[in-house]
Amino acid sequence: MSAPRPDVPALPVTFRPTLTRVVLLSVGLAMFLVITVIALMLERLNPGERITFIFVAALFFGVLALLSRPRVTADDTGVTVVNITRTRRLAWEEILRVNLRSGDPWVFLDLSDGTSMPALGIQPGMAKEQAIRDARALRALTESRSAAGGDTP
């Protein structure tokens, strides 16, 4: 029996690993606050050492914020894939297939240039069912947009 056909979501739509994002930003904020409070409470530290503690705490928070950045946004003209350090805009015609196989850490997009691109905005790590729904929705969007693009003269 095949999987149920997902409804094509209304555009624009953004897919992101919400639970992962909440955990990363919460842990980052908590770490920043704890390290900052400790730096301010330790009487033996001079001002330069305190600033260094706070700078390192901000650096930790920045890294976790960067890790929480991935998302996939679909609109009428295409898809924007925001990964950790790179953003790429794709036209619907460039996306041939949306893959999320068992064991994959995130969705992979097969592109018309023969390459495959990771889309970290849909990842089954902490919310597997949500990732599967999001991957199916993006696949349905890709298939409907490709079919619509192929029907026009």
Salt bridges, closest charged atoms under 4 A:
ASP75 OD1 - ARG89 NH2 2.75
ASP76 OD1 - ARG145 NH2 3.45
ASP104 OD2 - ARG101 NE 3.63
ASP110 OD2 - ARG97 NE 3.12
GLU143 OE1 - ARG5 NH2 2.56
